[in-house]
């Protein structure tokens, strides 16, 4: 992923999870929204990169919560 594409995906992920609020979004749906043209393995890898490499401004921990269903950390 290039820097510009990565930034767009990060912003899109934040927007999707902000709209989903407390219910969160299933990882499969997020992958389909952000990587509609990619196969499952490539989309899964892209999402994992966003979730686990995401810099966090929070002192309280991770920006994203959940394994199967992703949510924003309310903290």
C-alpha positions in Angstrom: 0.0 0.0 0.0 1.3 3.4 -0.8 1.2 6.2 1.7 -1.7 8.0 0.2 -3.8 4.8 -0.2 -2.9 3.8 3.4 -4.0 7.2 4.7 -7.3 7.0 2.8 -8.0 3.5 4.2 -7.2 4.6 7.7 -9.6 7.6 7.4 -12.2 5.3 5.9 -11.8 2.8 8.7 -12.2 5.5 11.3 -15.3 6.9 9.6 -16.9 3.5 9.2 -16.3 2.7 12.9 -17.4 6.1 14.1 -20.7 5.7 12.2 -21.2 2.1 13.5 -20.7 3.4 17.1 -21.1 0.8 19.9 -22.3 -2.0 17.6 -19.1 -1.9 15.6 -18.6 -3.6 12.3 -17.8 -7.2 11.4 -14.3 -7.5 9.9 -15.6 -9.1 6.8 -17.8 -6.1 6.1 -14.9 -3.7 6.7 -12.8 -5.7 4.3 -15.5 -5.6 1.7 -15.9 -1.8 2.0 -12.2 -1.0 1.9 -10.9 -3.7 -0.5 -13.8 -4.6 -2.8 -11.4 -5.6 -5.6 -9.1 -7.8 -3.5 -9.3 -11.4 -2.6 -10.1 -12.4 1.0 -6.5 -13.0 2.1 -5.2 -9.7 0.7 -8.1 -7.7 2.3 -7.5 -9.5 5.6 -3.8 -8.6 5.5 -4.7 -4.9 4.7 -7.1 -4.6 7.5 -4.7 -6.3 10.0 -2.0 -3.7 8.9 -4.4 -0.9 9.6 -5.6 -2.2 13.0 -2.2 -3.2 14.4 0.1 -0.6 12.9 -2.3 2.3 13.5 -0.5 4.9 15.6 -2.6 5.6 18.7 -2.9 9.0 20.3 -4.5 7.4 23.3 -2.6 6.9 26.6 -5.2 4.3 27.6 -4.4 1.7 25.0 -5.5 0.6 21.6 -7.5 2.7 19.2 -9.5 -0.3 18.0 -11.3 -2.9 20.1 -12.6 -6.4 19.3 -11.4 -9.3 17.2 -14.3 -10.4 15.0 -16.3 -7.1 15.4 -14.2 -3.9 15.4 -15.1 -0.9 17.5 -13.4 2.4 18.3 -12.1 2.6 21.8 -14.5 4.9 23.7 -11.6 6.1 25.9 
